[in-house]
Amino acid sequence: MTTEHAAVRLQYWPPSHTVDAPDTWPDSYEFGSLDDAVAFAMTQAPAHREVAWLRTADGEVLKMPQIRRLWELRDEQ
């Protein structure tokens, strides 16, 4: 994994919600690196079976399959 993105935000939404919904994003956890945010998302159990979403500093949105793949890639490096 790379740490090229700063100010990554990790947020949890119910699985029925879509990242493209017009609603405002819920409160977030802020991390200084993508590595840290991915590790937190993959090792913490959110309440109410919510799904993790990451937003990078450049506005990219990573959904759970992408987060999971980054987590798997860390062992391959």
N, C-alpha and C positions, 0 to 999 in steps of 0.2 A: 504494500500500500504506500501511497505517497502522502505527504503532509503539505501539499501545495496550497490547500485552501485554508484560509484563516477565518475565524468567526463563524464556525459551522453551528447551525441551530438544529437541535434534535427536538422533535415534537411528537406527541402521541395523539392519534385520532381514532375514533371507533372504526372498525373495519367497513362499516356501511358508508363511511364518508369518503369522498373523493378529493384528491389534492387539487383538482381543478374547480372545486366548488367556490362560489363567490364569497363564502363566509370568511371572516378574518381567521387567521391562524391562531391556535390556542397558545397559551404560555409555553415558552421553550426553555430548554437547557442549552446553554451556550458553551461551546468548546473552542479551544484555540487551534485544534487540528482535526482533520477528517479521521485520522487514526483513532483519536480519543473518542470521538462521537460514535464511530462504528463499534468500538469495543464496548462502550456503555450500552448501546442499543442491543448488542448481542448477548450481554451478560446480565442485564437487569430485567426483572419481570414486571411489566407495567400493570397497573390496576385495570380492572374491567376488561381485560383481554383486548386492549387497544393496540393499534399497529404503529410502528415507528416510521417516521418520515424525516429525512435530513434535507436541510437547505444549506447550500454552500454560500460563501461570500459573494460569488458571482451570479447567484440566483438559480443555480441548477438544483433540481429537486430529485432526490434519490429515494426510490420506493424500496420496500422490504427485499425484493429479489436482488436488487443492486447492492443493498447493504450486506446481505448475506454473502454475495459473491466477493465483495471486498474483504469480509471477514475470513472467507476461505483462502483468498489469495495471500493473506499475511503469512500463512504457514508455508507457502510455496517460495517465498523470497529468501 
